[in-house]
Amino acid sequence: MIDLPVLSLRIGSLAPLGPRAVPSGINKLEVAAPIWLGESGFVGDMQGDTAKHGGPEKAVHPYPFEHYAAWSNDLGEHPRLRSPGAFGENIATDGLTEDSVAIGDRFQLGTSIVEVSQGRQPCWRLNERFSRKTMAREVQETGRTGWYCRVIQTGTVGPTDRLTLLERSTPDWTIRRIWRAFYVDTLDKSELRGIADLDRLAATWRNYALRRLESGKVEDWSMRLQGPTS
């Protein structure tokens, strides 16, 4: 049974990010008291680009704290890696990774229930966050992406609450497996068909699989990973 403590519970208000001062909520600060988790996320948690970030299918972003050691090995001493929150996560976990978490996994979180909806597609704001032009691409290439959850039952979540697994509907469809299909074996038709039929996966991700099956091509990631050129 999976029953793990929340290492850090975090929300972020809008603030300028990087040299371009783009509005972003990626700088999430630790909360000390219970907060409300609604269908679109935690009260007080904000996103600078609501077309691409946040919303019901990206309401909660957990990230494995055990990845921080690997990132420190890759990047060396980096001030962002000294404590949780470097990747804009709402919840820092220890004991869950992309290899073990699957689409449709449901967890009790405080008085709420959340369900794993998709992996994270890293974007260029991570480059700004880390002052490293290739950071988003490195997150994608390593598969150390974290994931998103939708909210099945709204409720209150506190910093000392736990993540308790309640249900596994599609345990074979881990975040790692879908990552491999999207970014490594990008035109594996069998895997893409399986992803397209995965009803608890966010619709946008099922549509990625459908478009690849129909076109035989992989979408261009450059804008998402590199951001505006001017």
MARDREN-727371 format. One record per atom (N, C-alpha, C): residue number from 1; residue in three letters; atom name; x, y, z. Coordinates in steps of 0.05 Angstrom, whole numbers. Example, Ala and Ser with C-alpha at 12.3 -4.5 7.8 and 13.67 -1.06 7.14 Angstrom:
2
- 1;ALA;N;264;-114;156
- 1;ALA;CA;246;-90;156
- 1;ALA;C;264;-66;156
- 2;SER;N;257;-45;142
- 2;SER;CA;273;-21;143
- 2;SER;C;258;1;157
//
This chain:
230
- 1;MET;N;17;-24;0
- 1;MET;CA;0;0;0
- 1;MET;C;18;25;0
- 2;ILE;N;10;44;-16
- 2;ILE;CA;25;70;-17
- 2;ILE;C;12;89;2
- 3;ASP;N;27;98;22
- 3;ASP;CA;17;117;41
- 3;ASP;C;41;134;50
- 4;LEU;N;44;158;38
- 4;LEU;CA;68;173;40
- 4;LEU;C;62;201;51
- 5;PRO;N;81;213;66
- 5;PRO;CA;77;240;75
- 5;PRO;C;81;260;52
- 6;VAL;N;68;282;53
- 6;VAL;CA;74;305;36
- 6;VAL;C;98;319;48
- 7;LEU;N;120;321;32
- 7;LEU;CA;144;334;42
- 7;LEU;C;141;364;42
- 8;SER;N;127;375;23
- 8;SER;CA;124;404;21
- 8;SER;C;99;410;5
- 9;LEU;N;82;427;15
- 9;LEU;CA;58;436;2
- 9;LEU;C;62;465;-6
- 10;ARG;N;58;472;-32
- 10;ARG;CA;67;498;-42
- 10;ARG;C;46;511;-61
- 11;ILE;N;44;537;-60
- 11;ILE;CA;28;552;-80
- 11;ILE;C;44;576;-88
- 12;GLY;N;37;588;-111
- 12;GLY;CA;52;611;-121
- 12;GLY;C;33;632;-132
- 13;SER;N;39;657;-125
- 13;SER;CA;25;680;-137
- 13;SER;C;41;690;-161
- 14;LEU;N;29;707;-177
- 14;LEU;CA;42;716;-201
- 14;LEU;C;66;735;-194
- 15;ALA;N;88;731;-209
- 15;ALA;CA;111;748;-205
- 15;ALA;C;127;747;-231
- 16;PRO;N;143;768;-237
- 16;PRO;CA;159;768;-261
- 16;PRO;C;180;746;-261
- 17;LEU;N;183;733;-283
- 17;LEU;CA;202;711;-285
- 17;LEU;C;223;717;-306
- 18;GLY;N;249;715;-298
- 18;GLY;CA;271;717;-317
- 18;GLY;C;275;745;-329
- 19;PRO;N;295;747;-347
- 19;PRO;CA;301;773;-359
- 19;PRO;C;278;786;-374
- 20;ARG;N;260;769;-385
- 20;ARG;CA;237;780;-399
- 20;ARG;C;214;787;-381
- 21;ALA;N;217;781;-355
- 21;ALA;CA;197;788;-335
- 21;ALA;C;169;778;-343
- 22;VAL;N;167;754;-353
- 22;VAL;CA;140;743;-360
- 22;VAL;C;125;736;-334
- 23;PRO;N;99;742;-333
- 23;PRO;CA;84;735;-309
- 23;PRO;C;83;704;-305
- 24;SER;N;89;695;-282
- 24;SER;CA;90;666;-277
- 24;SER;C;84;660;-247
- 25;GLY;N;72;637;-242
- 25;GLY;CA;68;628;-215
- 25;GLY;C;86;605;-208
- 26;ILE;N;108;602;-223
- 26;ILE;CA;126;579;-218
- 26;ILE;C;141;580;-192
- 27;ASN;N;144;604;-181
- 27;ASN;CA;158;607;-155
- 27;ASN;C;138;602;-133
- 28;LYS;N;135;577;-126
- 28;LYS;CA;114;569;-106
- 28;LYS;C;127;567;-79
- 29;LEU;N;114;580;-59
- 29;LEU;CA;124;581;-32
- 29;LEU;C;109;561;-14
- 30;GLU;N;123;552;6
- 30;GLU;CA;112;532;24
- 30;GLU;C;89;544;41
- 31;VAL;N;68;529;44
- 31;VAL;CA;46;539;61
- 31;VAL;C;47;524;88
- 32;ALA;N;39;538;109
- 32;ALA;CA;42;528;136
- 32;ALA;C;15;519;148
- 33;ALA;N;-7;525;134
- 33;ALA;CA;-33;518;145
- 33;ALA;C;-50;505;123
- 34;PRO;N;-70;490;130
- 34;PRO;CA;-87;477;109
- 34;PRO;C;-99;497;90
- 35;ILE;N;-102;489;65
- 35;ILE;CA;-114;506;44
- 35;ILE;C;-134;489;28
- 36;TRP;N;-152;504;14
- 36;TRP;CA;-173;491;-1
- 36;TRP;C;-163;482;-28
- 37;LEU;N;-170;458;-36
- 37;LEU;CA;-164;448;-63
- 37;LEU;C;-190;446;-78
- 38;GLY;N;-193;463;-98
- 38;GLY;CA;-217;462;-115
- 38;GLY;C;-212;447;-141
- 39;GLU;N;-231;448;-159
- 39;GLU;CA;-229;432;-183
- 39;GLU;C;-207;442;-201
- 40;SER;N;-199;467;-199
- 40;SER;CA;-178;478;-216
- 40;SER;C;-152;483;-201
- 41;GLY;N;-150;474;-176
- 41;GLY;CA;-125;476;-162
- 41;GLY;C;-128;488;-134
- 42;PHE;N;-106;493;-122
- 42;PHE;CA;-106;505;-95
- 42;PHE;C;-113;534;-95
- 43;VAL;N;-128;542;-75
- 43;VAL;CA;-134;571;-72
- 43;VAL;C;-108;586;-69
- 44;GLY;N;-105;607;-84
- 44;GLY;CA;-81;624;-83
- 44;GLY;C;-58;615;-102
- 45;ASP;N;-62;592;-115
- 45;ASP;CA;-41;583;-134
- 45;ASP;C;-48;594;-162
- 46;MET;N;-30;608;-174
- 46;MET;CA;-36;623;-199
- 46;MET;C;-17;615;-222
- 47;GLN;N;-26;620;-246
- 47;GLN;CA;-10;614;-270
- 47;GLN;C;-10;639;-288
- 48;GLY;N;13;644;-300
- 48;GLY;CA;16;667;-318
- 48;GLY;C;3;663;-345
- 49;ASP;N;2;638;-354
- 49;ASP;CA;-10;631;-380
- 49;ASP;C;-31;610;-376
- 50;THR;N;-55;618;-371
- 50;THR;CA;-76;599;-364
- 50;THR;C;-85;582;-388
- 51;ALA;N;-77;589;-412
- 51;ALA;CA;-83;573;-436
- 51;ALA;C;-67;547;-435
- 52;LYS;N;-43;548;-424
- 52;LYS;CA;-25;525;-425
- 52;LYS;C;-19;513;-397
- 53;HIS;N;-25;528;-376
- 53;HIS;CA;-19;519;-349
- 53;HIS;C;-44;520;-332
- 54;GLY;N;-45;502;-313
- 54;GLY;CA;-68;502;-294
- 54;GLY;C;-93;490;-308
- 55;GLY;N;-115;493;-294
- 55;GLY;CA;-141;483;-304
- 55;GLY;C;-146;455;-292
- 56;PRO;N;-170;444;-297
- 56;PRO;CA;-178;419;-284
- 56;PRO;C;-160;395;-289
- 57;GLU;N;-147;393;-312
- 57;GLU;CA;-130;370;-317
- 57;GLU;C;-102;374;-307
- 58;LYS;N;-95;398;-298
- 58;LYS;CA;-69;404;-286
- 58;LYS;C;-73;419;-260
- 59;ALA;N;-91;409;-244
- 59;ALA;CA;-98;423;-219
- 59;ALA;C;-76;421;-198
- 60;VAL;N;-63;398;-197
- 60;VAL;CA;-42;393;-177
- 60;VAL;C;-18;382;-190
- 61;HIS;N;6;393;-184
- 61;HIS;CA;31;383;-196
- 61;HIS;C;49;371;-174
- 62;PRO;N;50;345;-172
- 62;PRO;CA;69;332;-154
- 62;PRO;C;96;328;-169
- 63;TYR;N;118;329;-154
- 63;TYR;CA;144;325;-165
- 63;TYR;C;161;309;-145
- 64;PRO;N;175;288;-154
- 64;PRO;CA;191;271;-136
- 64;PRO;C;216;286;-126
- 65;PHE;N;217;289;-99
- 65;PHE;CA;240;302;-88
- 65;PHE;C;266;286;-92
- 66;GLU;N;263;260;-95
- 66;GLU;CA;287;243;-100
- 66;GLU;C;301;250;-126
- 67;HIS;N;288;263;-144
- 67;HIS;CA;301;272;-169
- 67;HIS;C;322;294;-164
- 68;TYR;N;319;308;-142
- 68;TYR;CA;337;330;-137
- 68;TYR;C;367;322;-135
- 69;ALA;N;372;298;-125
- 69;ALA;CA;399;288;-124
- 69;ALA;C;410;283;-152
- 70;ALA;N;394;272;-169
- 70;ALA;CA;402;268;-197
- 70;ALA;C;407;294;-211
- 71;TRP;N;390;314;-206
- 71;TRP;CA;394;340;-218
- 71;TRP;C;420;353;-208
- 72;SER;N;425;350;-183
- 72;SER;CA;450;361;-172
- 72;SER;C;475;348;-184
- 73;ASN;N;473;322;-190
- 73;ASN;CA;495;309;-204
- 73;ASN;C;498;320;-232
- 74;ASP;N;475;326;-245
- 74;ASP;CA;476;336;-273
- 74;ASP;C;486;365;-274
- 75;LEU;N;475;382;-256
- 75;LEU;CA;479;411;-258
- 75;LEU;C;501;421;-239
- 76;GLY;N;509;405;-220
- 76;GLY;CA;527;415;-199
- 76;GLY;C;511;431;-179
- 77;GLU;N;525;445;-162
- 77;GLU;CA;512;461;-141
- 77;GLU;C;495;483;-154
- 78;HIS;N;469;482;-148
- 78;HIS;CA;451;502;-160
- 78;HIS;C;432;511;-137
- 79;PRO;N;429;537;-134
- 79;PRO;CA;413;547;-111
- 79;PRO;C;384;538;-112
- 80;ARG;N;373;532;-136
- 80;ARG;CA;345;523;-138
- 80;ARG;C;341;496;-126
- 81;LEU;N;363;480;-124
- 81;LEU;CA;361;452;-116
- 81;LEU;C;365;448;-86
- 82;ARG;N;367;469;-71
- 82;ARG;CA;372;467;-43
- 82;ARG;C;348;459;-27
- 83;SER;N;324;463;-38
- 83;SER;CA;299;457;-24
- 83;SER;C;278;451;-45
- 84;PRO;N;255;439;-37
- 84;PRO;CA;233;434;-56
- 84;PRO;C;223;460;-68
- 85;GLY;N;210;456;-91
- 85;GLY;CA;197;479;-104
- 85;GLY;C;211;488;-130
- 86;ALA;N;235;476;-136
- 86;ALA;CA;250;486;-159
- 86;ALA;C;235;483;-185
- 87;PHE;N;218;463;-187
- 87;PHE;CA;205;457;-212
- 87;PHE;C;176;467;-213
- 88;GLY;N;169;484;-194
- 88;GLY;CA;142;495;-193
- 88;GLY;C;121;475;-184
- 89;GLU;N;130;455;-168
- 89;GLU;CA;112;435;-159
- 89;GLU;C;94;445;-136
- 90;ASN;N;70;435;-135
- 90;ASN;CA;52;440;-112
- 90;ASN;C;58;422;-89
- 91;ILE;N;67;397;-96
- 91;ILE;CA;72;377;-75
- 91;ILE;C;99;364;-81
- 92;ALA;N;116;364;-61
- 92;ALA;CA;141;349;-62
- 92;ALA;C;136;322;-50
- 93;THR;N;143;300;-64
- 93;THR;CA;138;273;-55
- 93;THR;C;165;259;-51
- 94;ASP;N;164;237;-36
- 94;ASP;CA;188;220;-34
- 94;ASP;C;177;191;-32
- 95;GLY;N;183;175;-53
- 95;GLY;CA;172;148;-54
- 95;GLY;C;154;143;-78
- 96;LEU;N;149;164;-94
- 96;LEU;CA;134;161;-119
- 96;LEU;C;150;172;-141
- 97;THR;N;153;157;-163
- 97;THR;CA;166;168;-187
- 97;THR;C;150;161;-212
- 98;GLU;N;160;171;-234
- 98;GLU;CA;146;165;-260
- 98;GLU;C;145;136;-266
- 99;ASP;N;163;120;-255
- 99;ASP;CA;164;91;-260
- 99;ASP;C;141;77;-245
- 100;SER;N;132;88;-223
- 100;SER;CA;112;75;-207
- 100;SER;C;84;87;-209
- 101;VAL;N;82;112;-216
- 101;VAL;CA;56;126;-217
- 101;VAL;C;44;121;-245
- 102;ALA;N;18;115;-245
- 102;ALA;CA;4;109;-270
- 102;ALA;C;-20;127;-274
- 103;ILE;N;-28;130;-299
- 103;ILE;CA;-52;145;-306
- 103;ILE;C;-76;132;-292
- 104;GLY;N;-93;149;-279
- 104;GLY;CA;-116;139;-266
- 104;GLY;C;-112;131;-237
- 105;ASP;N;-87;132;-227
- 105;ASP;CA;-83;127;-199
- 105;ASP;C;-97;148;-182
- 106;ARG;N;-113;140;-163
- 106;ARG;CA;-127;158;-145
- 106;ARG;C;-115;158;-117
- 107;PHE;N;-111;182;-106
- 107;PHE;CA;-100;185;-80
- 107;PHE;C;-117;202;-62
- 108;GLN;N;-119;194;-37
- 108;GLN;CA;-130;212;-16
- 108;GLN;C;-109;232;-10
- 109;LEU;N;-116;257;-9
- 109;LEU;CA;-97;279;-3
- 109;LEU;C;-113;298;16
- 110;GLY;N;-107;296;42
- 110;GLY;CA;-124;311;61
- 110;GLY;C;-152;300;59
- 111;THR;N;-171;318;56
- 111;THR;CA;-199;310;53
- 111;THR;C;-207;309;23
- 112;SER;N;-188;314;5
- 112;SER;CA;-193;313;-23
- 112;SER;C;-184;286;-35
- 113;ILE;N;-193;281;-59
- 113;ILE;CA;-184;258;-75
- 113;ILE;C;-174;269;-102
- 114;VAL;N;-150;261;-109
- 114;VAL;CA;-139;269;-135
- 114;VAL;C;-133;245;-152
- 115;GLU;N;-132;249;-178
- 115;GLU;CA;-127;227;-197
- 115;GLU;C;-106;236;-217
- 116;VAL;N;-86;218;-222
- 116;VAL;CA;-65;224;-241
- 116;VAL;C;-77;227;-269
- 117;SER;N;-72;249;-282
- 117;SER;CA;-85;255;-308
- 117;SER;C;-65;255;-331
- 118;GLN;N;-40;263;-327
- 118;GLN;CA;-21;264;-349
- 118;GLN;C;7;270;-337
- 119;GLY;N;28;266;-353
- 119;GLY;CA;54;275;-346
- 119;GLY;C;57;305;-351
- 120;ARG;N;79;316;-342
- 120;ARG;CA;84;344;-347
- 120;ARG;C;100;347;-373
- 121;GLN;N;91;365;-390
- 121;GLN;CA;107;373;-413
- 121;GLN;C;123;398;-406
- 122;PRO;N;149;396;-402
- 122;PRO;CA;164;419;-393
- 122;PRO;C;164;441;-414
- 123;CYS;N;164;466;-405
- 123;CYS;CA;165;488;-423
- 123;CYS;C;188;507;-416
- 124;TRP;N;192;526;-433
- 124;TRP;CA;215;544;-432
- 124;TRP;C;217;561;-406
- 125;ARG;N;195;562;-391
- 125;ARG;CA;196;577;-365
- 125;ARG;C;216;563;-346
- 126;LEU;N;221;538;-349
- 126;LEU;CA;241;525;-333
- 126;LEU;C;269;535;-341
- 127;ASN;N;273;542;-366
- 127;ASN;CA;299;554;-374
- 127;ASN;C;303;580;-359
- 128;GLU;N;282;596;-357
- 128;GLU;CA;284;621;-342
- 128;GLU;C;288;617;-312
- 129;ARG;N;273;597;-302
- 129;ARG;CA;275;591;-274
- 129;ARG;C;303;583;-265
- 130;PHE;N;316;567;-281
- 130;PHE;CA;343;557;-274
- 130;PHE;C;365;573;-287
- 131;SER;N;358;594;-302
- 131;SER;CA;379;609;-317
- 131;SER;C;396;590;-334
- 132;ARG;N;383;572;-348
- 132;ARG;CA;396;551;-363
- 132;ARG;C;380;546;-388
- 133;LYS;N;391;553;-411
- 133;LYS;CA;377;553;-436
- 133;LYS;C;365;525;-444
- 134;THR;N;377;504;-434
- 134;THR;CA;369;477;-442
- 134;THR;C;354;462;-421
- 135;MET;N;345;476;-400
- 135;MET;CA;334;462;-377
- 135;MET;C;308;447;-384
- 136;ALA;N;290;460;-399
- 136;ALA;CA;265;446;-406
- 136;ALA;C;271;421;-423
- 137;ARG;N;289;424;-441
- 137;ARG;CA;296;400;-458
- 137;ARG;C;308;378;-441
- 138;GLU;N;324;385;-421
- 138;GLU;CA;337;365;-404
- 138;GLU;C;316;351;-387
- 139;VAL;N;296;366;-377
- 139;VAL;CA;274;353;-362
- 139;VAL;C;260;333;-380
- 140;GLN;N;254;341;-405
- 140;GLN;CA;240;323;-423
- 140;GLN;C;257;299;-430
- 141;GLU;N;283;303;-435
- 141;GLU;CA;300;281;-444
- 141;GLU;C;306;261;-421
- 142;THR;N;307;270;-397
- 142;THR;CA;312;252;-375
- 142;THR;C;287;237;-366
- 143;GLY;N;264;248;-372
- 143;GLY;CA;239;236;-362
- 143;GLY;C;233;243;-333
- 144;ARG;N;249;261;-322
- 144;ARG;CA;244;269;-294
- 144;ARG;C;225;293;-295
- 145;THR;N;201;288;-303
- 145;THR;CA;181;309;-309
- 145;THR;C;161;315;-287
- 146;GLY;N;157;295;-269
- 146;GLY;CA;134;297;-252
- 146;GLY;C;108;292;-267
- 147;TRP;N;85;298;-255
- 147;TRP;CA;60;293;-268
- 147;TRP;C;39;312;-256
- 148;TYR;N;15;311;-268
- 148;TYR;CA;-8;327;-259
- 148;TYR;C;-31;309;-250
- 149;CYS;N;-47;321;-233
- 149;CYS;CA;-71;307;-223
- 149;CYS;C;-96;325;-227
- 150;ARG;N;-118;313;-233
- 150;ARG;CA;-144;326;-232
- 150;ARG;C;-156;321;-205
- 151;VAL;N;-176;337;-197
- 151;VAL;CA;-189;335;-171
- 151;VAL;C;-215;320;-174
- 152;ILE;N;-217;297;-161
- 152;ILE;CA;-242;281;-162
- 152;ILE;C;-261;290;-140
- 153;GLN;N;-249;297;-117
- 153;GLN;CA;-265;307;-94
- 153;GLN;C;-251;331;-82
- 154;THR;N;-264;354;-82
- 154;THR;CA;-251;377;-70
- 154;THR;C;-249;374;-40
- 155;GLY;N;-231;389;-28
- 155;GLY;CA;-227;387;1
- 155;GLY;C;-204;404;11
- 156;THR;N;-197;400;35
- 156;THR;CA;-176;415;48
- 156;THR;C;-150;398;50
- 157;VAL;N;-127;410;44
- 157;VAL;CA;-102;397;45
- 157;VAL;C;-83;412;63
- 158;GLY;N;-70;398;81
- 158;GLY;CA;-51;411;99
- 158;GLY;C;-23;402;95
- 159;PRO;N;-3;416;105
- 159;PRO;CA;25;409;100
- 159;PRO;C;34;384;114
- 160;THR;N;19;374;133
- 160;THR;CA;26;348;146
- 160;THR;C;9;325;136
- 161;ASP;N;-7;329;115
- 161;ASP;CA;-24;308;105
- 161;ASP;C;-7;287;90
- 162;ARG;N;-21;266;82
- 162;ARG;CA;-8;244;68
- 162;ARG;C;-21;238;41
- 163;LEU;N;-6;225;24
- 163;LEU;CA;-17;215;-2
- 163;LEU;C;-21;185;2
- 164;THR;N;-46;177;0
- 164;THR;CA;-53;149;5
- 164;THR;C;-67;138;-20
- 165;LEU;N;-56;118;-32
- 165;LEU;CA;-67;106;-57
- 165;LEU;C;-93;93;-51
- 166;LEU;N;-114;100;-66
- 166;LEU;CA;-140;88;-62
- 166;LEU;C;-148;69;-84
- 167;GLU;N;-138;74;-109
- 167;GLU;CA;-148;58;-132
- 167;GLU;C;-127;60;-154
- 168;ARG;N;-124;37;-169
- 168;ARG;CA;-107;36;-193
- 168;ARG;C;-124;25;-215
- 169;SER;N;-130;41;-235
- 169;SER;CA;-147;32;-257
- 169;SER;C;-131;21;-281
- 170;THR;N;-108;33;-286
- 170;THR;CA;-91;25;-309
- 170;THR;C;-62;24;-301
- 171;PRO;N;-54;6;-283
- 171;PRO;CA;-27;6;-271
- 171;PRO;C;-5;2;-292
- 172;ASP;N;-11;-10;-314
- 172;ASP;CA;10;-14;-334
- 172;ASP;C;18;12;-349
- 173;TRP;N;0;32;-349
- 173;TRP;CA;5;56;-363
- 173;TRP;C;17;77;-345
- 174;THR;N;43;72;-338
- 174;THR;CA;57;91;-321
- 174;THR;C;64;116;-336
- 175;ILE;N;71;137;-320
- 175;ILE;CA;80;162;-332
- 175;ILE;C;106;157;-349
- 176;ARG;N;123;139;-339
- 176;ARG;CA;147;132;-354
- 176;ARG;C;141;120;-381
- 177;ARG;N;122;102;-382
- 177;ARG;CA;115;88;-407
- 177;ARG;C;104;108;-427
- 178;ILE;N;87;126;-418
- 178;ILE;CA;76;146;-437
- 178;ILE;C;98;166;-446
- 179;TRP;N;116;173;-427
- 179;TRP;CA;139;190;-434
- 179;TRP;C;155;177;-456
- 180;ARG;N;161;151;-454
- 180;ARG;CA;177;138;-474
- 180;ARG;C;163;138;-502
- 181;ALA;N;136;134;-501
- 181;ALA;CA;121;135;-526
- 181;ALA;C;122;162;-539
- 182;PHE;N;120;183;-523
- 182;PHE;CA;119;210;-534
- 182;PHE;C;146;221;-543
- 183;TYR;N;168;213;-528
- 183;TYR;CA;193;227;-532
- 183;TYR;C;217;209;-540
- 184;VAL;N;213;183;-539
- 184;VAL;CA;235;164;-547
- 184;VAL;C;227;148;-571
- 185;ASP;N;207;130;-567
- 185;ASP;CA;197;113;-590
- 185;ASP;C;172;128;-601
- 186;THR;N;177;150;-614
- 186;THR;CA;156;170;-619
- 186;THR;C;135;161;-639
- 187;LEU;N;140;141;-655
- 187;LEU;CA;120;133;-675
- 187;LEU;C;114;103;-673
- 188;ASP;N;114;93;-648
- 188;ASP;CA;106;65;-643
- 188;ASP;C;76;64;-644
- 189;LYS;N;65;54;-666
- 189;LYS;CA;36;55;-670
- 189;LYS;C;20;40;-649
- 190;SER;N;31;18;-639
- 190;SER;CA;17;2;-619
- 190;SER;C;14;18;-593
- 191;GLU;N;36;31;-585
- 191;GLU;CA;34;47;-561
- 191;GLU;C;16;71;-565
- 192;LEU;N;18;84;-588
- 192;LEU;CA;1;107;-593
- 192;LEU;C;-29;100;-593
- 193;ARG;N;-35;77;-604
- 193;ARG;CA;-64;68;-603
- 193;ARG;C;-73;64;-574
- 194;GLY;N;-55;52;-558
- 194;GLY;CA;-62;47;-530
- 194;GLY;C;-67;74;-516
- 195;ILE;N;-50;93;-521
- 195;ILE;CA;-52;119;-508
- 195;ILE;C;-78;133;-517
- 196;ALA;N;-84;131;-543
- 196;ALA;CA;-108;144;-553
- 196;ALA;C;-133;133;-541
- 197;ASP;N;-132;108;-532
- 197;ASP;CA;-156;94;-520
- 197;ASP;C;-156;96;-490
- 198;LEU;N;-137;110;-478
- 198;LEU;CA;-135;111;-449
- 198;LEU;C;-153;132;-438
- 199;ASP;N;-177;124;-429
- 199;ASP;CA;-198;144;-424
- 199;ASP;C;-192;162;-400
- 200;ARG;N;-175;153;-382
- 200;ARG;CA;-169;171;-358
- 200;ARG;C;-145;189;-363
- 201;LEU;N;-133;186;-387
- 201;LEU;CA;-112;205;-394
- 201;LEU;C;-125;231;-404
- 202;ALA;N;-112;254;-398
- 202;ALA;CA;-123;279;-407
- 202;ALA;C;-127;279;-437
- 203;ALA;N;-149;291;-446
- 203;ALA;CA;-157;291;-474
- 203;ALA;C;-135;302;-492
- 204;THR;N;-121;323;-483
- 204;THR;CA;-100;335;-500
- 204;THR;C;-79;315;-506
- 205;TRP;N;-72;298;-487
- 205;TRP;CA;-51;278;-492
- 205;TRP;C;-61;255;-510
- 206;ARG;N;-86;247;-507
- 206;ARG;CA;-98;228;-525
- 206;ARG;C;-98;239;-554
- 207;ASN;N;-103;265;-556
- 207;ASN;CA;-103;277;-583
- 207;ASN;C;-75;278;-595
- 208;TYR;N;-54;282;-579
- 208;TYR;CA;-27;280;-590
- 208;TYR;C;-23;253;-603
- 209;ALA;N;-31;232;-590
- 209;ALA;CA;-28;205;-601
- 209;ALA;C;-44;202;-626
- 210;LEU;N;-68;211;-627
- 210;LEU;CA;-85;209;-651
- 210;LEU;C;-73;224;-674
- 211;ARG;N;-62;248;-669
- 211;ARG;CA;-51;263;-691
- 211;ARG;C;-26;249;-703
- 212;ARG;N;-10;238;-686
- 212;ARG;CA;14;223;-696
- 212;ARG;C;5;199;-712
- 213;LEU;N;-15;185;-703
- 213;LEU;CA;-25;162;-718
- 213;LEU;C;-35;170;-746
- 214;GLU;N;-49;193;-746
- 214;GLU;CA;-60;202;-772
- 214;GLU;C;-39;214;-791
- 215;SER;N;-20;228;-779
- 215;SER;CA;0;242;-796
- 215;SER;C;26;227;-801
- 216;GLY;N;32;209;-783
- 216;GLY;CA;58;196;-784
- 216;GLY;C;81;214;-777
- 217;LYS;N;75;237;-764
- 217;LYS;CA;95;257;-757
- 217;LYS;C;94;264;-728
- 218;VAL;N;117;273;-717
- 218;VAL;CA;118;283;-690
- 218;VAL;C;116;313;-690
- 219;GLU;N;100;323;-671
- 219;GLU;CA;96;353;-669
- 219;GLU;C;123;367;-663
- 220;ASP;N;124;392;-671
- 220;ASP;CA;148;408;-666
- 220;ASP;C;148;418;-637
- 221;TRP;N;169;412;-622
- 221;TRP;CA;171;419;-594
- 221;TRP;C;187;445;-589
- 222;SER;N;198;457;-610
- 222;SER;CA;217;478;-607
- 222;SER;C;206;503;-592
- 223;MET;N;182;511;-598
- 223;MET;CA;170;534;-585
- 223;MET;C;166;529;-555
- 224;ARG;N;155;505;-549
- 224;ARG;CA;150;498;-521
- 224;ARG;C;176;497;-505
- 225;LEU;N;197;486;-517
- 225;LEU;CA;222;482;-502
- 225;LEU;C;240;506;-502
- 226;GLN;N;238;523;-523
- 226;GLN;CA;257;545;-525
- 226;GLN;C;244;572;-520
- 227;GLY;N;218;574;-524
- 227;GLY;CA;204;599;-519
- 227;GLY;C;207;618;-542
- 228;PRO;N;196;642;-538
- 228;PRO;CA;198;663;-559
- 228;PRO;C;227;670;-564
- 229;THR;N;233;675;-589
- 229;THR;CA;260;681;-597
- 229;THR;C;267;710;-595
- 230;SER;N;248;727;-590
- 230;SER;CA;254;755;-586
- 230;SER;C;238;766;-563
//
